[in-house]
């Protein structure tokens, strides 16, 4: 029988059980032993924890689902957790009737807030219609909250705290005030200021009146007024004269400046006229006025110089007995050099305009 050669079969026939630990395998630490049945029942009874994110198999919002969610938000204008829960319930009923997947928890609220946070893509100037509608609904919600009184259901957990405060306030006993007298407001006028009393007695008043109507006093007062008027008039006259003098000085200063400018122009014109006259007349020196120049050769009276037919003989004697004779032309005897400068009949050009 081939089973008799198999080790595990022989051990099992003898009532032995296989080892739970295998050599080389990592074993966990010792724990409390539990029956398989109890473990299975606990796993079945224990609720499964939902992980973050969308459940597996759930599709994203379609265009119809998004429009329906926006319709419900625009109709209900939710501001608290209870309002959003009621909106989610109505949305799930619509989804069941139209074959759309149900949305658990805050899925509809998250979709609405995602549309509010939607950013415009780079290079695309157009905004999707759902995003525009979501922003418009958000404005309506803000206006609705600003213009109505909030109820406890919209505030969620804050209502419980208010109830606690109310219950604590109810336990306080208000005692009536001990004084039973009532006070009423009475309209009263402000007290008028006291009348001003005269500080002068009758004799003093009579004395002052007599001084005021005294002819000598009146005459002195009239003289003072006349002097003051005369001084004012004289001051005005002097001010006018000073102003006229300043005006005359300014006019004379302007005339003097104009005359100086005219004088400078006439002097420049005179200088230009004299220059034109000199250019037009040319040189005015006569030949008799020029100094006489010596005529003849300048080598004539020099000793040791031999002249022959307008040539000058130059002889050089060397120490070894040699001799060299050279003849040079004497241009000092030329008649052209003896002409006076005034003998030229050339005239200077006329630069007159």
Legacy VTK file of the C-alpha trace (Angstrom):
# vtk DataFile Version 3.0
C-alpha trace
ASCII
DATASET POLYDATA
POINTS 353 float
0.000 0.000 0.000
1.570 3.361 -1.008
-0.014 5.144 1.994
2.180 3.195 4.392
5.242 4.920 2.909
3.776 8.423 3.466
4.904 9.903 6.768
1.929 12.224 7.488
-0.503 9.381 6.798
1.292 7.057 9.203
1.378 9.754 11.904
-2.314 10.512 11.436
-3.207 6.790 11.709
-1.432 6.677 15.062
-3.534 9.611 16.380
-0.846 12.270 16.100
-1.592 15.884 14.995
0.591 18.012 12.718
2.703 20.748 14.339
1.302 24.279 14.294
4.743 25.894 14.060
6.889 25.480 11.002
10.600 25.927 11.171
11.891 29.126 9.564
8.481 30.830 9.582
7.860 34.008 11.657
5.321 33.439 14.406
3.451 36.152 16.285
3.502 36.465 20.037
1.321 34.471 22.338
-2.277 35.597 22.530
-5.428 34.441 24.222
-6.856 31.507 22.341
-10.309 31.989 20.862
-12.604 29.581 19.168
-13.117 29.955 15.459
-16.852 30.079 15.922
-16.700 32.927 18.420
-14.296 34.876 16.191
-16.559 34.442 13.206
-19.651 35.571 15.119
-17.842 38.671 16.420
-16.666 39.594 12.937
-20.194 39.294 11.642
-21.699 41.377 14.465
-18.963 44.068 14.426
-19.917 46.906 12.029
-17.428 47.674 9.286
-15.664 51.034 9.493
-16.143 53.308 6.522
-12.896 54.612 5.120
-12.304 58.159 3.860
-13.410 59.205 0.416
-16.240 58.021 -1.779
-17.527 54.415 -1.231
-16.363 51.832 -3.738
-18.642 51.534 -6.740
-20.235 54.971 -6.320
-20.163 57.083 -9.464
-19.547 60.780 -9.587
-22.286 63.389 -9.883
-23.761 63.528 -13.350
-25.005 66.729 -14.938
-28.630 65.859 -14.069
-27.689 65.097 -10.458
-25.772 68.362 -10.158
-28.686 70.374 -11.563
-31.152 68.646 -9.222
-28.892 69.318 -6.222
-28.641 72.984 -7.189
-32.423 73.151 -7.615
-32.965 71.794 -4.113
-30.350 74.137 -2.633
-31.943 77.108 -4.366
-35.399 76.063 -3.136
-34.531 75.221 0.485
-31.560 77.593 1.053
-30.020 75.395 3.795
-27.941 77.039 6.507
-27.521 74.275 9.119
-26.904 70.536 9.433
-30.605 69.687 9.750
-31.476 71.578 6.618
-28.712 69.804 4.684
-29.887 66.417 6.018
-33.442 67.151 4.847
-32.074 68.221 1.447
-30.047 64.988 1.154
-33.175 62.910 1.932
-35.168 64.632 -0.796
-32.280 64.231 -3.229
-32.057 60.462 -2.528
-35.798 60.079 -3.148
-35.390 61.779 -6.503
-32.344 59.615 -7.286
-34.286 56.404 -6.626
-37.110 57.490 -8.938
-34.739 58.482 -11.770
-32.224 55.641 -11.452
-29.417 57.742 -10.010
-27.168 56.502 -7.170
-28.045 57.589 -3.651
-25.678 59.963 -1.870
-24.876 59.327 1.781
-24.089 61.866 4.488
-22.693 65.197 3.316
-22.105 64.195 -0.300
-24.573 66.763 -1.702
-23.204 69.514 0.552
-19.635 68.662 -0.476
-20.608 68.802 -4.135
-22.162 72.231 -3.666
-19.112 73.585 -1.802
-16.807 72.104 -4.447
-18.612 74.154 -7.083
-18.141 77.263 -4.939
-14.384 76.616 -4.658
-14.003 75.857 -8.362
-11.175 77.863 -9.964
-11.037 79.034 -13.545
-8.702 76.914 -15.699
-5.636 78.623 -17.114
-6.288 80.008 -20.579
-10.102 79.501 -20.371
-11.997 82.789 -19.909
-15.412 81.105 -19.656
-16.907 79.958 -16.347
-19.143 76.843 -16.274
-22.851 77.428 -15.780
-23.004 75.253 -12.655
-20.327 77.367 -10.977
-22.115 80.618 -11.805
-25.371 79.223 -10.498
-23.718 78.000 -7.289
-22.301 81.471 -6.604
-25.701 83.046 -7.264
-27.366 80.634 -4.834
-24.687 81.404 -2.226
-25.568 85.102 -2.485
-29.234 84.219 -2.000
-28.388 82.158 1.101
-26.384 85.038 2.600
-29.206 87.484 1.939
-31.720 85.053 3.408
-29.668 84.659 6.580
-29.149 88.417 6.927
-32.891 89.246 6.653
-34.556 86.629 8.874
-34.460 85.319 12.418
-32.608 82.039 12.930
-34.389 79.211 14.697
-32.883 76.659 17.054
-33.113 73.938 14.404
-30.786 75.846 12.068
-28.169 76.353 14.750
-27.715 72.615 15.429
-25.773 71.957 18.649
-25.891 75.578 19.742
-29.576 75.195 20.642
-28.791 72.751 23.444
-26.420 75.220 25.033
-29.078 77.926 24.866
-31.594 75.586 26.490
-29.118 74.890 29.282
-28.721 78.593 29.879
-32.495 79.063 29.841
-32.966 76.266 32.371
-30.337 77.827 34.607
-31.999 81.198 34.287
-35.379 79.746 35.208
-34.019 78.650 38.575
-33.227 82.254 39.530
-35.922 83.895 41.625
-36.579 87.579 41.090
-37.505 89.419 44.267
-39.669 92.559 44.145
-38.068 95.828 45.126
-38.571 97.039 48.663
-39.452 100.615 47.703
-42.996 100.926 46.403
-42.793 104.585 45.512
-43.092 105.516 41.840
-41.353 108.442 40.247
-42.612 110.464 37.300
-40.775 112.882 35.061
-41.741 116.526 35.390
-40.889 119.190 32.781
-39.225 122.210 34.291
-37.746 125.391 32.862
-34.158 126.342 33.395
-33.735 129.215 35.871
-33.289 132.577 34.191
-30.044 134.450 34.887
-30.296 137.159 37.556
-30.735 140.735 36.438
-27.636 142.872 36.263
-27.567 145.516 38.922
-26.173 148.947 38.385
-22.786 149.450 39.976
-22.953 153.273 39.981
-24.757 155.338 42.467
-26.945 158.291 41.523
-24.327 160.973 42.325
-21.691 159.237 40.269
-24.088 158.864 37.362
-24.967 162.556 37.473
-21.286 163.472 37.588
-20.482 161.336 34.528
-23.409 162.727 32.582
-22.375 166.294 33.369
-18.829 165.571 32.184
-20.099 163.926 29.016
-22.281 166.917 28.102
-19.736 169.565 29.141
-19.039 171.973 26.169
-15.308 172.037 26.865
-15.142 168.265 26.843
-17.171 168.080 23.627
-14.921 170.699 21.991
-11.770 168.777 22.926
-13.301 165.601 21.601
-14.185 167.329 18.312
-10.638 168.689 18.028
-9.186 165.236 18.515
-11.439 163.825 15.824
-10.471 166.657 13.426
-6.774 166.094 14.037
-7.154 162.395 13.505
-9.069 162.993 10.260
-6.437 165.499 9.063
-3.612 163.067 9.822
-5.409 160.315 7.961
-5.960 162.555 4.925
-2.353 163.751 4.971
-1.112 160.159 5.197
-3.226 159.186 2.200
-1.864 162.149 0.218
1.742 161.265 1.049
1.106 157.665 0.076
-0.252 158.805 -3.286
2.758 161.053 -3.894
5.149 158.252 -3.027
3.368 155.947 -5.448
3.552 158.595 -8.213
7.270 159.152 -7.540
7.973 155.448 -7.791
6.065 155.281 -11.071
8.068 158.255 -12.460
11.354 156.677 -11.412
10.408 153.434 -13.152
9.527 155.310 -16.344
12.785 157.283 -16.294
14.773 154.115 -15.693
13.139 152.449 -18.697
13.827 155.512 -20.898
17.474 155.614 -19.790
17.892 151.945 -20.633
16.351 152.524 -24.078
18.696 155.502 -24.749
21.745 153.467 -23.733
20.752 150.696 -26.092
20.252 153.245 -28.892
23.674 154.770 -28.204
25.370 151.381 -28.390
23.668 150.631 -31.693
24.830 153.979 -33.172
28.398 153.351 -32.039
28.419 149.937 -33.703
26.985 151.463 -36.890
29.728 154.146 -36.882
32.437 151.507 -36.490
31.031 149.519 -39.418
30.924 152.677 -41.586
34.562 153.537 -40.814
35.647 149.994 -41.669
33.822 150.149 -45.034
35.480 153.515 -45.816
38.959 152.161 -45.120
38.343 149.107 -47.294
37.039 151.254 -50.163
39.937 153.785 -50.182
42.808 151.280 -50.052
46.454 152.214 -48.987
47.014 155.993 -48.656
50.837 156.162 -48.175
52.744 157.985 -50.974
56.204 156.822 -52.317
57.815 160.008 -50.922
56.666 159.090 -47.420
58.481 155.734 -47.484
62.108 155.570 -46.288
64.698 155.310 -49.076
66.197 151.862 -49.565
69.898 151.473 -50.436
70.560 150.542 -54.071
73.353 148.412 -55.472
75.013 145.318 -54.163
75.622 144.814 -50.482
79.069 143.262 -51.296
80.306 146.379 -53.064
82.210 147.938 -50.156
83.248 144.638 -48.537
87.088 144.208 -48.762
88.391 140.995 -50.312
85.202 140.328 -52.372
85.659 140.278 -56.160
82.568 140.983 -58.301
82.551 140.347 -62.003
79.389 140.879 -64.097
77.022 140.382 -61.157
78.896 137.340 -59.803
80.848 137.088 -56.566
84.129 135.177 -56.541
84.750 132.902 -53.562
88.244 131.289 -53.319
89.196 128.664 -50.720
92.911 127.811 -50.027
93.779 124.480 -48.332
96.806 123.825 -46.096
98.397 121.243 -48.403
98.593 123.838 -51.211
95.317 123.176 -52.948
92.872 125.890 -53.949
89.138 126.019 -54.847
87.389 128.932 -56.644
83.530 129.302 -56.688
81.315 131.951 -58.308
77.919 132.941 -56.824
75.234 135.105 -58.361
74.689 138.421 -56.576
70.936 139.100 -56.461
71.298 142.143 -54.277
71.983 144.246 -57.407
68.610 143.335 -58.973
66.476 146.331 -59.843
63.247 144.614 -58.692
64.405 144.683 -55.110
64.817 148.476 -55.241
61.189 149.217 -56.175
59.120 150.895 -53.437
56.078 148.985 -52.145
53.827 151.946 -52.997
54.789 151.707 -56.685
52.392 148.768 -57.085
49.101 149.765 -58.649
47.164 146.836 -57.153
44.190 147.780 -54.982
42.630 145.906 -52.107
39.197 144.458 -52.714
36.211 146.376 -51.533
34.305 144.512 -48.820
31.591 147.134 -48.525
28.044 145.777 -48.836
LINES 1 354
353 0 1 2 3 4 5 6 7 8 9 10 11 12 13 14 15 16 17 18 19 20 21 22 23 24 25 26 27 28 29 30 31 32 33 34 35 36 37 38 39 40 41 42 43 44 45 46 47 48 49 50 51 52 53 54 55 56 57 58 59 60 61 62 63 64 65 66 67 68 69 70 71 72 73 74 75 76 77 78 79 80 81 82 83 84 85 86 87 88 89 90 91 92 93 94 95 96 97 98 99 100 101 102 103 104 105 106 107 108 109 110 111 112 113 114 115 116 117 118 119 120 121 122 123 124 125 126 127 128 129 130 131 132 133 134 135 136 137 138 139 140 141 142 143 144 145 146 147 148 149 150 151 152 153 154 155 156 157 158 159 160 161 162 163 164 165 166 167 168 169 170 171 172 173 174 175 176 177 178 179 180 181 182 183 184 185 186 187 188 189 190 191 192 193 194 195 196 197 198 199 200 201 202 203 204 205 206 207 208 209 210 211 212 213 214 215 216 217 218 219 220 221 222 223 224 225 226 227 228 229 230 231 232 233 234 235 236 237 238 239 240 241 242 243 244 245 246 247 248 249 250 251 252 253 254 255 256 257 258 259 260 261 262 263 264 265 266 267 268 269 270 271 272 273 274 275 276 277 278 279 280 281 282 283 284 285 286 287 288 289 290 291 292 293 294 295 296 297 298 299 300 301 302 303 304 305 306 307 308 309 310 311 312 313 314 315 316 317 318 319 320 321 322 323 324 325 326 327 328 329 330 331 332 333 334 335 336 337 338 339 340 341 342 343 344 345 346 347 348 349 350 351 352
